[in-house]
């Protein structure tokens, strides 16, 4: 059977060798990225032995008093600043990963509203460190976000995620392209030296959101915040970029990746727990947030 040159190369090379080739090619095409990633060395073991809380955007967050975690090390993501209680949290780090957030049209109200949400990560009394995926670099500079926000970068590459069990994820290097921003943060939290990682609001119900958007019936019930009319428009536009079949396959990968990351954390003697109330994430051991907060951090 005839193999294309690309398939032939994949057949004869190991995942590690393929990853190295892709890394070299990416670095040659993006020399600026290497310099930006090197700046992340300051985060190596910065929080050694501490615990952290990673916030998703699931509706279960609506039942949590954010002020109870304002003195904890926290990671937040995406559009959580839409939540009315976001300012009470005093988040430590905020992450953006989805490339679909980074292609803004200045003629679209919904896109400009999203740009304002990005700025709203800074609150009146808290300015967290904000990590963007490197693919957002041009957008960040086009809108001068780096003039208002404390921005750093990380980068993902289409390589075998299983390689993390052989070679640790480094924030100063390219890492596997994970399905969700939460997956990236778990690996980065390990890099930062956290010994306990707790997930909150990781309901894993996003495929419901996509289905509702395709049906033009987007609802805030699946989010930790209210959805504006502009955001409904944006969601409906984004939902057209993928089929529902691809969305469900992606979710299977999401659950598989959580299992992989649990093994990765165990390898590093890091405890990874799901403190989400309810939700569909079953791959991680569950704990009660109230019980955790009663423990000494």
LINTA-V66518 format. One record per residue. N is the residue number from 0. SS is DSSP state (hx for helix, st for strand, lp for the rest). PHI is phi in whole degrees, -180 to 180 (* if undefined). Layout:
# LINTA-V66518
N,SS,PHI + N,SS,PHI
This chain:
# LINTA-V66518
0,lp,* + 1,lp,-74 + 2,lp,-114 + 3,lp,-66 + 4,hx,-52 + 5,hx,-65 + 6,hx,-68 + 7,hx,-64 + 8,hx,-61 + 9,hx,-63 + 10,hx,-74 + 11,hx,-95 + 12,lp,-101 + 13,lp,-75 + 14,hx,-55 + 15,hx,-66 + 16,hx,-68 + 17,hx,-62 + 18,hx,-61 + 19,hx,-63 + 20,hx,-63 + 21,hx,-65 + 22,hx,-65 + 23,hx,-63 + 24,hx,-65 + 25,hx,-61 + 26,hx,-64 + 27,hx,-69 + 28,hx,-85 + 29,lp,-134 + 30,hx,-61 + 31,hx,-65 + 32,hx,-63 + 33,hx,-59 + 34,hx,-65 + 35,hx,-64 + 36,hx,-66 + 37,hx,-62 + 38,hx,-69 + 39,hx,-79 + 40,hx,-61 + 41,hx,-64 + 42,hx,-91 + 43,lp,-63 + 44,lp,56 + 45,lp,-62 + 46,lp,-117 + 47,lp,-55 + 48,lp,83 + 49,lp,-90 + 50,st,-113 + 51,st,-144 + 52,st,-125 + 53,st,-107 + 54,st,-96 + 55,lp,-86 + 56,lp,-125 + 57,lp,-71 + 58,hx,-63 + 59,hx,-63 + 60,hx,-67 + 61,hx,-65 + 62,hx,-99 + 63,lp,-109 + 64,lp,-83 + 65,hx,-59 + 66,hx,-64 + 67,hx,-69 + 68,hx,-114 + 69,lp,-67 + 70,lp,-100 + 71,lp,-95 + 72,st,-81 + 73,st,-131 + 74,st,-118 + 75,st,-122 + 76,st,-141 + 77,lp,49 + 78,lp,-97 + 79,hx,-59 + 80,hx,-58 + 81,hx,-69 + 82,lp,-68 + 83,lp,-62 + 84,lp,-100 + 85,hx,-55 + 86,hx,-62 + 87,hx,-72 + 88,hx,-77 + 89,lp,57 + 90,lp,-59 + 91,lp,-87 + 92,st,-134 + 93,st,-130 + 94,st,-123 + 95,st,-125 + 96,lp,-132 + 97,lp,-71 + 98,hx,-58 + 99,hx,-69 + 100,hx,-82 + 101,lp,-101 + 102,lp,-116 + 103,lp,-96 + 104,lp,-112 + 105,lp,-65 + 106,lp,-88 + 107,lp,-104 + 108,hx,-59 + 109,hx,-65 + 110,hx,-73 + 111,hx,-70 + 112,hx,-66 + 113,hx,-62 + 114,hx,-59 + 115,hx,-67 + 116,hx,-62 + 117,hx,-61 + 118,hx,-73 + 119,lp,-73 + 120,lp,-62 + 121,lp,-74 + 122,st,-114 + 123,lp,-59 + 124,lp,-127 + 125,st,-153 + 126,lp,-125 + 127,lp,-74 + 128,st,-80 + 129,st,-113 + 130,st,-104 + 131,st,-108 + 132,st,-64 + 133,hx,-57 + 134,hx,-64 + 135,hx,-91 + 136,hx,-54 + 137,hx,-64 + 138,hx,-64 + 139,hx,-56 + 140,hx,-79 + 141,hx,-63 + 142,lp,-101 + 143,lp,56 + 144,hx,-64 + 145,hx,-70 + 146,hx,-82 + 147,lp,-110 + 148,lp,-119 + 149,st,-87 + 150,st,-106 + 151,st,-126 + 152,st,-131 + 153,st,-138 + 154,lp,-144 + 155,st,-116 + 156,st,-136 + 157,lp,-73 + 158,lp,-130 + 159,lp,-62 + 160,hx,-64 + 161,hx,-63 + 162,hx,-64 + 163,hx,-66 + 164,hx,-78 + 165,lp,-106 + 166,lp,-132 + 167,lp,-63 + 168,lp,-74 + 169,lp,-119 + 170,lp,-70 + 171,lp,-90 + 172,lp,-127 + 173,lp,-69 + 174,st,-121 + 175,st,-58 + 176,lp,-83 + 177,lp,-80 + 178,lp,-64 + 179,lp,-135 + 180,hx,-63 + 181,hx,-61 + 182,hx,-61 + 183,hx,-57 + 184,hx,-65 + 185,hx,-58 + 186,hx,-65 + 187,hx,-69 + 188,hx,-64 + 189,hx,-64 + 190,hx,-60 + 191,lp,-76 + 192,lp,97 + 193,lp,-62 + 194,lp,-101 + 195,st,-135 + 196,st,-126 + 197,st,-119 + 198,st,-96 + 199,st,-130 + 200,lp,68 + 201,lp,-95 + 202,lp,-73 + 203,lp,58 + 204,lp,-114 + 205,hx,-61 + 206,hx,-65 + 207,hx,-68 + 208,hx,-60 + 209,hx,-64 + 210,hx,-62 + 211,hx,-66 + 212,hx,-65 + 213,hx,-64 + 214,lp,-87 + 215,lp,56 + 216,lp,-137 + 217,lp,-60 + 218,lp,-132 + 219,hx,-75 + 220,hx,-63 + 221,hx,-99 + 222,lp,-130 + 223,lp,-92 + 224,lp,-159 + 225,lp,-81 + 226,lp,-97 + 227,lp,-75 + 228,hx,-63 + 229,hx,-65 + 230,hx,-68 + 231,hx,-60 + 232,hx,-61 + 233,hx,-65 + 234,hx,-63 + 235,hx,-65 + 236,hx,-66 + 237,hx,-67 + 238,hx,-62 + 239,lp,-77 + 240,lp,-78 + 241,lp,-134 + 242,lp,-83 + 243,hx,-65 + 244,hx,-63 + 245,hx,-64 + 246,hx,-64 + 247,hx,-69 + 248,hx,-64 + 249,hx,-62 + 250,hx,-69 + 251,hx,-61 + 252,hx,-66 + 253,hx,-60 + 254,hx,-66 + 255,hx,-61 + 256,hx,-68 + 257,hx,-61 + 258,hx,-64 + 259,hx,-63 + 260,hx,-69 + 261,hx,-63 + 262,hx,-66 + 263,hx,-62 + 264,hx,-65 + 265,hx,-62 + 266,hx,-58 + 267,lp,-99 + 268,lp,59 + 269,lp,-108 + 270,st,-89 + 271,st,-117 + 272,st,-127 + 273,st,-101 + 274,lp,-101 + 275,lp,-68 + 276,lp,-85 + 277,lp,81 + 278,lp,82 + 279,lp,-110 + 280,lp,-79 + 281,lp,-112 + 282,lp,-81 + 283,lp,-121 + 284,lp,-64 + 285,st,-96 + 286,lp,-139 + 287,lp,-88 + 288,hx,-60 + 289,hx,-59 + 290,hx,-64 + 291,hx,-65 + 292,hx,-68 + 293,hx,-78 + 294,lp,-81 + 295,lp,-73 + 296,lp,-74
